[in-house]
Amino acid sequence: PACYHSHGKPCSTPNSNHLPFGTLAGDEVPFFQDAVHYPDETGPFWRDANVLCGFEQPVPSTHIVTGWYDFFLEEALRDYQRALDSQTKEPVLKLSKERSANTSSASSSRPAMRMTIGGYDHWALVQPLQQKLMFNCMLPTLDENLKGIKPTDREYATNDNVNDSSDPSAPVQLYVMGATGSSYTWLGMESWPPPSSATTTTLLHVTAGKMLTWEPCASSHSSSPRPSVGDNCYEYAYWPARPTPSRGGPSFNLFNAGVWDQRPLEGRDDILVLTSGPLTEKVTVIGEIKFDCHVWSSANSADFVARLCDVAPSGYSTNLCEGLTRVNGFPGWTPTDEPATGSTTESATKEMAKVGQVRGVTINVGPIAAEFGVGHRIRLHVCSAAHPRWFRNLGDDQAPLATRLAPPPQTCHTQRVYFGSEFPSSLKLPVLAA
């Protein structure tokens, strides 16, 4: 893309065309510099800008429409919960006597909150089918709360474009990714997140052979004099100057958002690919996906990205949701350091954990409703970047701004993910009850 000065003339150097760029429009822009210098959402730059809607005061009836690949999804989910919380306050919407007489006592006493989550990204909302969905969600809400007209279940189903929902009148409607062969492609739920009675937490364990299995495996201890790649950990490289790219997902870039083929990423040396065996029966997950893992890095600071994927019998791999966790404070142990003479892999790894080198972390992979069909496989990517969705981590949380914008090309960090009984790693799935 071209780059322009504020007065509208092209820059002599289109800095935005290059991977590491430290200036916009040919000059340093304080707004951009501050965003890079304070990337944390609780920092001074983003702290007061990280709210989509204000729910401090009572709110009228609300219908939130978003998508699983919308970059505003997590904020929309938080806003839905905040809107529900506002129901404890007096409603601000006052109907006329004539209209309130046609409205149920429940709807007149407090505003209704609804949410619809489709299977699309943010920019797809401008397409005709999604525009129809948005307007058909909005109009019944206005009819109900301004005219006092209570739609029937069937009218909700038709208007919301979810006529194959398991419960068309439920306040939360969720599109189920991959559910083409199911009775319903939409799930109607009473709340988000789903009640604990609706799902069962099931673990997929990281095991040998880069497998995800329903049963955990015991550690295989080696007599190697130092912790190394082998029986109880996987290792991959991370180059800050060429960070692992993102393909699709909740991206602001309309040309790189939504469902994408992930196979081009899966052959890289900077990504760990963990896969289950073919499923013998369908598995439907709904809710927040988490990856509990034990990790280590040769850098002082490291990012760990986890991405859930669905692999078809043909091998076609598609992304469902992804999340990132930053871990600071690795004390700088390097693979060339030798533990005490006579120590085993197990004891040396315990010693690393004791001084904070092997860290137990939880990666919030993200919210999703998805069905893995018979013959499909569940796949998890683990890497240390999803550029440019997230700023790359240079391995030093105290690095100066100039270094963060243009990392040295020769810098390479070693990242490890452990598994086994001593330092287990597992994918936590909220599986829909039968």
C-alpha positions in Angstrom: 0.0 0.0 0.0 1.1 3.5 -0.7 2.1 5.8 2.2 1.1 9.5 2.4 2.1 12.5 4.4 -0.7 14.4 6.2 -0.7 16.9 3.3 -1.7 14.2 0.8 1.6 13.8 -1.1 3.2 10.3 -1.5 6.2 9.5 0.7 9.6 9.0 -0.9 9.9 5.7 1.0 6.7 3.6 1.4 7.7 2.4 4.9 4.4 0.5 5.4 5.5 -1.9 2.6 8.3 -3.3 4.8 8.0 -5.8 7.6 9.8 -3.9 10.3 8.7 -0.2 10.0 9.4 2.4 12.6 7.8 5.4 10.9 4.5 6.2 9.3 4.3 8.7 6.4 8.1 9.1 6.4 8.1 10.6 9.9 7.8 9.5 13.4 4.2 9.6 14.5 3.7 10.0 18.3 0.4 8.1 18.2 2.0 5.1 16.5 5.1 5.2 18.7 3.0 5.3 21.9 1.0 2.3 20.6 4.2 0.3 20.1 5.8 1.4 23.3 2.8 0.5 25.4 1.2 -2.6 23.8 -0.4 -4.0 26.9 -4.2 -3.5 27.1 -3.9 -2.2 30.7 -1.1 0.3 29.7 -1.6 4.0 29.4 -2.2 3.9 25.6 -5.0 1.3 25.4 -6.5 1.4 29.0 -9.2 4.0 28.3 -9.8 3.0 24.6 -10.5 -0.7 25.2 -14.2 -0.4 25.6 -16.7 -0.6 22.8 -19.9 0.5 24.7 -20.6 2.1 28.0 -22.9 0.0 30.3 -22.3 1.9 33.5 -25.8 3.3 33.2 -29.0 1.2 32.6 -29.3 0.3 28.9 -32.3 -0.5 26.7 -32.8 -3.9 25.0 -29.7 -4.9 23.2 -29.0 -7.4 20.4 -25.3 -7.9 19.7 -24.3 -9.4 16.4 -20.8 -10.6 15.8 -18.8 -13.5 14.3 -16.4 -16.2 15.4 -13.7 -14.5 13.3 -14.6 -10.9 14.2 -11.7 -9.0 15.7 -14.2 -7.5 18.1 -15.6 -10.9 19.2 -14.1 -11.0 22.7 -15.0 -7.4 23.4 -18.6 -8.2 22.1 -18.8 -11.1 24.5 -17.7 -8.9 27.4 -20.2 -6.3 26.4 -23.0 -8.9 26.4 -22.1 -9.8 29.9 -22.0 -6.2 31.0 -25.4 -5.6 29.3 -26.8 -8.5 31.3 -25.3 -7.1 34.5 -27.0 -3.8 33.8 -30.4 -5.5 34.0 -30.1 -5.2 37.8 -30.7 -1.5 37.3 -33.8 0.3 36.3 -34.5 0.1 32.6 -34.2 3.3 30.7 -36.8 2.4 28.0 -40.3 3.5 29.0 -43.1 2.3 26.8 -46.4 4.1 26.4 -49.4 2.7 28.2 -50.9 1.3 25.0 -47.7 -0.4 24.0 -46.8 -1.6 27.5 -50.2 -3.3 27.7 -49.1 -5.5 24.8 -45.8 -6.4 26.3 -45.2 -9.2 28.8 -44.5 -8.3 32.4 -41.0 -9.8 32.1 -40.1 -7.7 29.1 -41.6 -4.5 30.5 -39.8 -4.8 33.8 -36.3 -5.1 32.3 -34.7 -5.0 28.9 -34.1 -8.2 26.9 -30.5 -9.0 25.9 -29.8 -11.1 22.9 -26.7 -12.1 21.0 -26.1 -13.8 17.6 -22.6 -15.1 16.6 -22.2 -16.2 13.0 -19.4 -18.0 11.2 -17.8 -15.0 9.6 -15.2 -12.3 10.1 -15.8 -8.6 10.7 -15.6 -7.4 7.1 -18.0 -10.1 5.9 -20.7 -8.2 7.8 -21.0 -5.9 4.9 -21.9 -8.7 2.5 -25.6 -9.0 1.6 -26.3 -12.3 3.5 -24.7 -10.9 6.7 -26.4 -7.5 6.2 -29.7 -9.4 6.1 -28.9 -11.2 9.3 -28.0 -7.9 11.0 -31.2 -6.1 10.0 -33.3 -9.2 10.8 -31.8 -9.3 14.3 -32.3 -5.6 14.8 -35.9 -5.1 13.6 -37.6 -7.7 15.8 -35.8 -6.2 18.8 -37.1 -2.8 17.9 -40.6 -4.2 17.3 -40.7 -5.9 20.6 -39.4 -3.0 22.7 -40.8 0.0 20.9 -44.1 -1.4 19.6 -44.7 -3.9 22.3 -45.0 -6.7 19.7 -43.7 -10.0 21.0 -42.5 -12.2 18.1 -43.4 -15.8 18.1 -40.6 -18.5 18.1 -41.1 -19.0 14.4 -40.8 -15.2 13.7 -37.6 -15.1 15.7 -36.3 -18.0 13.7 -37.2 -16.4 10.3 -36.1 -13.0 11.3 -32.8 -14.1 12.8 -32.1 -16.3 9.8 -31.5 -19.2 12.1 -34.5 -21.3 11.2 -32.5 -24.5 11.8 -31.6 -23.5 15.4 -32.0 -26.0 18.2 -34.0 -23.3 20.1 -34.9 -20.4 17.9 -36.3 -18.2 20.7 -33.2 -18.6 22.9 -31.5 -15.3 23.6 -28.1 -16.5 22.4 -27.8 -18.0 18.9 -24.5 -19.6 17.9 -23.4 -20.8 14.5 -21.7 -24.2 14.8 -18.6 -24.3 12.6 -18.3 -27.5 10.6 -21.9 -28.7 11.4 -22.9 -29.3 7.8 -24.0 -32.8 8.5 -25.9 -32.1 11.7 -29.5 -31.6 12.5 -28.8 -28.0 13.5 -26.2 -25.6 12.2 -27.3 -23.1 14.9 -27.5 -23.7 18.7 -29.9 -21.7 20.8 -28.5 -21.2 24.3 -29.8 -19.4 27.4 -26.5 -17.7 28.2 -22.9 -17.2 27.3 -20.7 -18.8 28.4 -22.9 -22.0 28.3 -24.0 -23.3 31.7 -21.8 -26.0 33.1 -24.6 -28.5 32.8 -24.5 -28.1 29.0 -20.8 -29.1 28.5 -18.3 -31.5 29.9 -14.6 -30.5 30.2 -12.6 -33.0 28.3 -8.8 -33.0 28.0 -6.7 -33.8 24.9 -3.1 -34.6 26.2 0.1 -33.7 24.4 2.0 -37.0 24.0 4.9 -38.5 22.1 4.9 -38.4 18.3 3.3 -34.9 18.4 0.0 -36.5 19.1 -3.1 -35.3 21.0 -4.7 -38.2 22.8 -7.6 -38.7 25.2 -5.4 -40.6 27.6 -2.3 -39.1 29.1 1.1 -40.8 28.7 3.8 -41.2 31.4 7.1 -39.5 31.0 9.9 -41.5 29.4 13.0 -40.5 31.3 16.4 -40.2 29.6 19.8 -40.6 31.0 20.9 -37.5 29.1 23.0 -35.1 31.2 20.9 -32.1 30.4 17.2 -31.4 29.5 17.0 -31.6 25.7 14.7 -32.3 22.9 13.5 -35.9 23.1 11.3 -37.9 25.3 9.5 -35.2 27.2 9.6 -31.9 25.2 9.2 -30.5 21.7 11.4 -27.7 20.5 11.0 -25.1 17.8 12.8 -21.9 16.7 11.6 -18.4 16.8 13.2 -15.6 14.7 11.9 -12.2 15.7 13.0 -10.7 12.3 10.8 -13.2 10.4 8.0 -14.0 12.9 5.5 -16.7 12.1 2.7 -15.2 10.0 -1.0 -15.5 10.6 -3.4 -16.9 8.0 -6.9 -15.8 8.5 -8.6 -15.6 11.9 -9.9 -12.4 13.6 -7.7 -10.0 11.5 -8.3 -6.4 10.7 -7.0 -7.1 7.2 -10.0 -8.0 5.1 -7.7 -9.9 2.7 -6.4 -12.1 5.5 -9.4 -12.8 7.8 -11.8 -15.6 8.5 -11.3 -19.3 7.6 -8.1 -20.1 5.8 -6.2 -23.2 4.7 -3.5 -23.6 7.4 -1.3 -26.2 5.6 1.2 -23.6 4.3 2.0 -22.8 7.9 2.3 -26.3 9.1 5.6 -27.1 7.3 7.5 -24.3 8.9 10.3 -24.9 11.4 8.9 -22.2 13.8 5.6 -23.9 14.5 4.7 -27.0 16.5 1.8 -29.0 15.1 0.0 -31.4 17.4 -2.8 -33.6 16.0 -5.3 -36.2 17.3 -6.1 -39.4 15.6 -9.2 -39.6 13.3 -12.4 -39.3 15.4 -14.7 -42.3 15.5 -17.7 -40.2 16.6 -18.4 -36.5 16.2 -17.3 -34.1 18.9 -19.0 -30.7 19.4 -17.2 -28.1 21.4 -18.9 -24.9 22.6 -17.3 -22.3 24.9 -13.8 -21.1 25.8 -10.9 -23.3 24.7 -7.8 -23.4 26.9 -4.3 -24.9 26.5 -2.6 -25.7 29.8 1.1 -26.2 29.1 4.6 -26.2 30.5 7.0 -24.1 28.5 10.5 -22.8 28.4 12.4 -20.3 26.4 16.0 -19.3 25.8 14.8 -15.7 25.8 13.9 -13.5 28.8 10.4 -12.9 27.4 8.4 -15.2 25.1 5.0 -15.3 23.4 3.2 -18.6 23.0 0.3 -18.8 20.5 -2.1 -21.7 20.5 -4.4 -22.2 17.5 -7.2 -24.8 17.3 -7.8 -26.3 13.8 -10.1 -28.8 12.2 -8.5 -31.3 9.9 -10.8 -32.9 7.3 -10.2 -36.5 6.1 -8.6 -35.0 3.0 -6.0 -33.3 5.1 -7.4 -29.8 4.6 -6.7 -27.9 7.8 -8.7 -24.8 8.8 -8.4 -22.4 11.7 -11.1 -22.1 14.4 -9.8 -19.9 17.2 -6.4 -18.7 18.5 -4.9 -17.0 21.5 -1.6 -15.6 22.8 0.0 -15.6 26.2 3.2 -13.6 27.0 5.6 -15.1 29.6 8.2 -12.8 31.1 11.1 -13.5 33.4 12.8 -16.6 32.0 16.2 -16.4 33.7 18.3 -17.0 30.6 19.3 -20.7 30.8 20.6 -21.8 27.4 20.7 -25.3 25.9 24.5 -25.4 26.2 24.4 -25.1 30.0 25.2 -28.3 31.8 23.3 -29.4 34.9 25.1 -31.0 37.8 27.0 -34.2 37.0 25.0 -37.3 37.2 21.6 -35.6 37.0 18.9 -37.1 34.7 16.6 -35.4 32.3 13.8 -35.6 35.0 15.9 -34.2 37.8 17.4 -31.5 35.7 14.0 -30.4 34.4 12.8 -30.3 38.0 15.7 -28.0 38.8 14.8 -25.8 35.9 11.2 -25.5 37.2 12.5 -24.7 40.7 14.3 -21.6 39.5 11.4 -20.5 37.3 12.8 -21.8 34.0 10.0 -24.3 33.1 6.8 -22.4 33.5 3.2 -23.6 33.7 0.9 -21.3 31.8 -2.6 -21.3 30.4 -3.3 -20.0 27.0 -6.8 -18.8 26.4 -7.2 -20.1 22.8 -10.6 -18.4 22.4 -14.3 -18.9 22.2 -15.9 -21.2 19.5 -18.8 -23.4 18.7 -17.6 -26.1 16.3 -18.3 -29.7 15.3 -15.5 -32.1 14.5 -17.1 -34.8 12.3 -16.3 -38.5 12.1 -12.9 -39.0 10.4 -11.8 -35.5 11.2 -8.9 -34.8 13.5 -8.4 -32.1 16.1 -5.2 -30.1 15.6 -3.3 -27.6 17.7 -0.7 -25.1 16.5 1.9 -23.8 19.0 4.2 -21.1 17.9 5.5 -17.7 19.2 4.0 -15.2 16.7 1.0 -14.6 14.6 2.3 -11.6 12.7 0.9 -9.0 12.0 -2.2 -9.7 14.2 0.0 -9.3 17.3 3.3 -7.4 17.7 6.3 -9.7 17.6 8.2 -10.3 20.8 11.9 -9.7 20.6 12.7 -11.8 23.6 13.4 -8.9 25.9 10.5 -7.0 27.4 12.9 -4.1 28.2 14.2 -3.7 24.7 14.3 -0.1 23.4 11.6 0.9 21.0 14.0 1.1 18.0 15.0 -2.5 18.5 11.4 -3.6 18.8 10.6 -2.1 15.4 13.7 -3.4 13.7 15.0 -6.6 15.4 18.5 -7.9 14.5 18.1 -10.5 11.7 20.5 -13.0 13.3 18.5 -13.3 16.6 16.9 -16.7 17.1 15.3 -18.0 20.3 14.6 -21.6 21.2 11.1 -22.4 22.6 10.0 -25.6 24.2 6.7 -27.3 25.1 6.9 -30.1 27.7 4.6 -33.1 28.2 4.3 -36.2 30.3 3.3 -36.9 33.9 5.8 -34.5 35.5 5.2 -31.4 33.3 1.9 -32.1 31.4 0.4 -30.1 28.7 -3.2 -30.6 27.6 -5.9 -29.0 25.5 -9.1 -28.3 27.5 -12.3 -28.7 25.4 -15.8 -27.9 26.6 -17.6 -30.8 24.9 -21.4 -30.4 24.3 -23.3 -33.0 26.3 -25.1 -35.6 24.3 
